[in-house]
Amino acid sequence: MNLYKHNQEAYEAVMNHFNNGNQKAAIVHATGTGKSYCIQAVTENFEKVIVLAPNNFVLNETRKICKNGMEFCTYASVMCDYAPRTNYDLIVLDEFHRAGAEKWGEGVQRLI
């Protein structure tokens, strides 16, 4: 997949960040700039991936372009899961600014 220049730069920065031993990264781009394509590119480098988002609309948009075999969950569903599966190679928090919500954040922390 060919990424637009700004997304290619973001992808390379994230992968360099991970390759330097860091475990967390964030891509902060405006709505509609193709962050889902960055997610797709990054996830190609990992085996077991889960993508979290605030609602099914956002998840479905990401699901359209990502590889099969990934898991997709809303923040609300993770909030209610008191024994989440673990051993993910990558956890993607789409619209991560929402992951800090009081109840949703508890579920995200359990997953992490």
N, C-alpha and C positions, 0 to 999 in steps of 0.2 A: 504494500500500500504506500502510495506517495503522500507524504504529509506536506501541508503548507509550511513555509519557512518558519513561522513563529511556533508551530507545533513540533517541527523537527528539532528546533533549538530546545524546546521544553523537554522533549523526549530524551535528547542527548544529555541534557543537564541532569535529569532524573537518573538515567542509567549510570552516568559518571558518579553521581552522589551515592548510589547503591554500591557501585564497584569500589568506592573508597571506604566501604565498611559501614556506611550509614544505613539505618533501617527505616527511616521515615523521610518522606519527601512530599511536597505539595506543588501543584500546578495551579497558579492563580491567573486565570484568563477570564475575560468578559463572557457573558452568556452568548451562545451562538458562534463561538470562535473555533469549535471543533475539539473540545477537551475529550470527548468520547473517542476520537481517533487517537489521541495521545494514550488514553487508557488502553485501547486495543493494541497499540504498538508496544507499550510496556508489558502488558500481560503475555505477549508472545515469548517473553523471556522467563516465564515461570510456569510451573506444572500445575499446582493446586491453588486456584484463585477464587476469592469471593468478592463480589462487588456489592456494596451497600449504598442505598440512596433513600431519599425521604419518601418517595412514592413510586408506584408502579409505572407511571408515565415516564419518569426519568430512567428507570431500570429498563423499560422496553426499548427506549431509544438507544441505550448502550448495548443491549442484547442484540439488536439488529446488526451490529458491526463486529461484535466480538466472537471469538472462537467458541466452538461447542465445548461442553464439559465444564464450563465455569458455573459457579453458583451465584445467584442473584437474590438478595434479600432487602427488605425495607428496614429502616432503623427501628420502626415499631415492632417488627417481627423479631428482631434481635433483642429488643428490650424485654420481650416476653419469654425469651429462651434462656432459662436459668442454667442449662448445661449445654452451651454451644459446642459444636464440633471444633476441633482445634487442628493443629499442624498444617495450616495454610502456608504456602510459600509467599503469598501476597494478599493483603487485605486492601481493597480500594474503597475509599470513602468519597463517593461522588457527592458534590455539594457538601464538603466536609465541614463547612461552617455550621451546618445544622447538627452535626454529630455531638456538639457540646450542649445540646438541650438537656435539661436535668435528667429526665427519664431515659431518653434515647442514649445519652452519654453513658449511663450505667451499663446498658446492654453492649455498647461498643467496647467499653473497658473490659467487660467479662470476656468478650470475644478475643480481644488483643491479649 
